[in-house]
């Protein structure tokens, strides 16, 4: 596949992926996160978890379930992911907003989680990447979602990158 409006996207993505990349780059997008989450939650409920906004956008995604670090109650968050080397890379970007996503704190505390990818559940271990390894995997992630670079420019925090690896 090619590019739309000069923006790359990974092969195998959907027809709406170039549009999603353009929308994701809009500077005021972080302010719409509550509304986006609301719409996505309703879409998932209506489809019994089979469809997310990321699916519609043609982007690889997973549902990350990790216990809350304070409550212990499992929390599920749909995330854009990058399939890589038998596992998945995820970033706590939050569209480049100033706040760290809650799931990041929970995953750091738990070190393990479960993910649902294409309707299949997997138990995973997680490892936060740092230094040269983070930089290398960040470049891999940019090939799927170039807007991660914009998110990095928008925020003063370091966007965490996690490697999720199946345990079984």
Order of alpha helices (4+ residues) and beta strands (2+ residues): alpha-alpha-alpha-beta-beta-beta-beta-alpha-beta-beta-alpha-alpha-beta
